[in-house]
Amino acid sequence: MVKVTQEVNKEIITFNQNMGYDLIVIGGGPAGVIAAILASNRGIKVLLLEEVVICSNLYNIQNIEDFPFTDDEEVSGSKLAEIFMNQIEKNNIEIAYERVIKLDILKNKNKKVITQRHVYFAKSIILASGMQNRTVQVPGSKKYYGRGLSYCAACDALSLTGKDAMISGNNEYAVKTALYLANYVHKLYFVTECNNIQATDKVNRKIMLHPKIQCYFQHKLDGLYGKEVIEKIKITSLLTDKSIMCDVSGLFLYHDVAGCMEYLKENTDINVDIDNEFINTSNLMETTISGVYSIGSLRNNYLKRIITFSSEALIAINEIQNYLYFLK
Ligand SMILES: Cc1cc2nc3c(=O)[nH]c(=O)nc-3n(C[C@H](O)[C@H](O)[C@H](O)COP(=O)(O)OP(=O)(O)OC[C@H]3O[C@@H](n4cnc5c(N)ncnc54)[C@H](O)[C@@H]3O)c2cc1C
């Protein structure tokens, strides 16, 4: 065994030349978990790397739609996360709770995955690190980030229990997050620049009829105010230019999403879409680097749904099986 220490981003990490895997999956969301389970079932030696907790992003989803595989009529995100975790345990999947900070995947056939604590080696990699909300520039947004302004409902909803809050966004995620937040807050302003709700009819009805949610369509955020933390938000109508002040203790911004790929900064050979938001792959989930695949919401795909990612995972694992066979 060769043990070496090396300094990366000022943190001491250790690496072990014998820590080799057939496959490393980066990201323990639904896509990564399904891929890891399918790989393990095929006898592929797999390691799942997850920064936070398994399926962390499911915890703020009240009802999962388009997932018709459970007995319940409606399944919550946390229930689904529990189901995925049980499957991981049942299948003895090896997990390391570590943040991937860098990949070295060009020079060697044996690819290096560098986390804050270790360097791991693998013959193939699946990038499944998902997506996150992009930061948005609203007057005052820099000052109040972490002081009432949040991009993560699952992280900050609890601190707003019984208080008034606002969510602003133009996509389905904003709408569904509003329903989740309404479980905690006293009153929720839902502010969107669109003239209707960007979600399914079922979700639309829930929002419109919700006693705690007040919708403002075709409105934009015009300013955040407060001494230390957010206390008031000005919103302005796009139609009449009329503004109103809302007294709130928190603001959630769900405007735009982009893939989590900070660790790929130096891997310029990986092809990404024109806005630099998602990873382009072939229909077989191959990236532009041999042995590296991408699936799930990180991938430049059309329907960002768990059911879609299940088939992406299967396709990727099938390809990896072939790839490993010919690598021998
Ligand atoms: C509000 C909301 C409602 C939704 N409703 C539905 C629905 O009803 N039905 C449906 O099918 N889908 C729904 N979705 C979409 C679905 O939740 C996502 O598309 C799905 O979670 C994406 O899965 P994923 O595995 O690709 O990524 P993610 O779930 O984002 O998982 C990626 C994981 O990678 C980890 N990670 C990121 N970077 C690193 C790193 N550097 N190192 C290690 N780990 C890392 C993250 O911690 C995360 O756990 C909804 C999404 C939102 C936000």
The ligand as a Tripos MOL2 file, in Angstrom:
@<TRIPOS>MOLECULE
LIG
   53    58     1     0     0
SMALL
NO_CHARGES

@<TRIPOS>ATOM
      1 C1        -39.2910   21.9290   -5.3590 C.3       1 LIG1
      2 C2        -39.0510   20.7720   -6.2570 C.ar      1 LIG1
      3 C3        -40.0950   19.9180   -6.5880 C.ar      1 LIG1
      4 C4        -39.8770   18.8040   -7.4140 C.ar      1 LIG1
      5 N1        -40.9130   17.9440   -7.6860 N.ar      1 LIG1
      6 C5        -40.6830   16.8080   -8.3980 C.ar      1 LIG1
      7 C6        -41.7210   15.8470   -8.6320 C.ar      1 LIG1
      8 O1        -42.8470   16.0410   -8.2030 O.2       1 LIG1
      9 N2        -41.4290   14.7200   -9.3440 N.ar      1 LIG1
     10 C7        -40.1790   14.4830   -9.8460 C.ar      1 LIG1
     11 O2        -39.9750   13.4420  -10.4770 O.2       1 LIG1
     12 N3        -39.1790   15.3760   -9.6450 N.ar      1 LIG1
     13 C8        -39.4060   16.5250   -8.9390 C.ar      1 LIG1
     14 N4        -38.4070   17.4380   -8.7350 N.ar      1 LIG1
     15 C9        -37.1450   17.2130   -9.3940 C.3       1 LIG1
     16 C10       -36.2970   16.2220   -8.6410 C.3       1 LIG1
     17 O3        -36.3470   16.4030   -7.2580 O.3       1 LIG1
     18 C11       -34.8950   16.4490   -9.0700 C.3       1 LIG1
     19 O4        -34.8720   16.5150  -10.4490 O.3       1 LIG1
     20 C12       -34.0460   15.3060   -8.5700 C.3       1 LIG1
     21 O5        -33.8560   15.4360   -7.1810 O.3       1 LIG1
     22 C13       -32.7280   15.3660   -9.2750 C.3       1 LIG1
     23 O6        -32.0160   14.2400   -8.9130 O.3       1 LIG1
     24 P1        -30.4520   14.1940   -9.0870 P.3       1 LIG1
     25 O7        -30.0150   12.9410   -8.4500 O.co2     1 LIG1
     26 O8        -30.1020   14.4470  -10.4910 O.co2     1 LIG1
     27 O9        -29.9070   15.4690   -8.3100 O.3       1 LIG1
     28 P2        -30.0980   15.9450   -6.8250 P.3       1 LIG1
     29 O10       -31.3460   15.4430   -6.2250 O.co2     1 LIG1
     30 O11       -29.8860   17.4120   -6.8740 O.co2     1 LIG1
     31 O12       -28.8990   15.2380   -6.0540 O.3       1 LIG1
     32 C14       -27.5700   15.5920   -6.2700 C.3       1 LIG1
     33 C15       -26.7750   15.2670   -5.0200 C.3       1 LIG1
     34 O13       -25.4090   15.5310   -5.2850 O.3       1 LIG1
     35 C16       -24.8130   16.0750   -4.1340 C.3       1 LIG1
     36 N5        -23.6420   16.8550   -4.5430 N.ar      1 LIG1
     37 C17       -23.6200   18.0250   -5.2370 C.ar      1 LIG1
     38 N6        -22.3580   18.4330   -5.4240 N.ar      1 LIG1
     39 C18       -21.5630   17.5020   -4.8380 C.ar      1 LIG1
     40 C19       -20.1490   17.3760   -4.6830 C.ar      1 LIG1
     41 N7        -19.2990   18.2790   -5.1740 N.pl3     1 LIG1
     42 N8        -19.6620   16.3030   -4.0110 N.ar      1 LIG1
     43 C20       -20.5130   15.3620   -3.4970 C.ar      1 LIG1
     44 N9        -21.8600   15.4430   -3.6070 N.ar      1 LIG1
     45 C21       -22.3740   16.4940   -4.2730 C.ar      1 LIG1
     46 C22       -25.9100   16.9360   -3.5170 C.3       1 LIG1
     47 O14       -25.6950   17.0970   -2.1300 O.3       1 LIG1
     48 C23       -27.1560   16.1260   -3.8240 C.3       1 LIG1
     49 O15       -27.5340   15.2880   -2.7540 O.3       1 LIG1
     50 C24       -38.5970   18.5600   -7.9270 C.ar      1 LIG1
     51 C25       -37.5430   19.4220   -7.5950 C.ar      1 LIG1
     52 C26       -37.7620   20.5200   -6.7740 C.ar      1 LIG1
     53 C27       -36.6210   21.4350   -6.4310 C.3       1 LIG1
@<TRIPOS>BOND
     1     1     2 1
     2     2     3 ar
     3     2    52 ar
     4     3     4 ar
     5     4     5 ar
     6     4    50 ar
     7     5     6 ar
     8     6     7 ar
     9     6    13 1
    10     7     8 2
    11     7     9 ar
    12     9    10 ar
    13    10    11 2
    14    10    12 ar
    15    12    13 ar
    16    13    14 ar
    17    14    15 1
    18    14    50 ar
    19    15    16 1
    20    16    17 1
    21    16    18 1
    22    18    19 1
    23    18    20 1
    24    20    21 1
    25    20    22 1
    26    22    23 1
    27    23    24 1
    28    24    25 2
    29    24    26 1
    30    24    27 1
    31    27    28 1
    32    28    29 2
    33    28    30 1
    34    28    31 1
    35    31    32 1
    36    32    33 1
    37    33    34 1
    38    33    48 1
    39    34    35 1
    40    35    36 1
    41    35    46 1
    42    36    37 ar
    43    36    45 ar
    44    37    38 ar
    45    38    39 ar
    46    39    40 ar
    47    39    45 ar
    48    40    41 1
    49    40    42 ar
    50    42    43 ar
    51    43    44 ar
    52    44    45 ar
    53    46    47 1
    54    46    48 1
    55    48    49 1
    56    50    51 ar
    57    51    52 ar
    58    52    53 1
@<TRIPOS>SUBSTRUCTURE
     1 LIG1         1 GROUP 0 **** ****
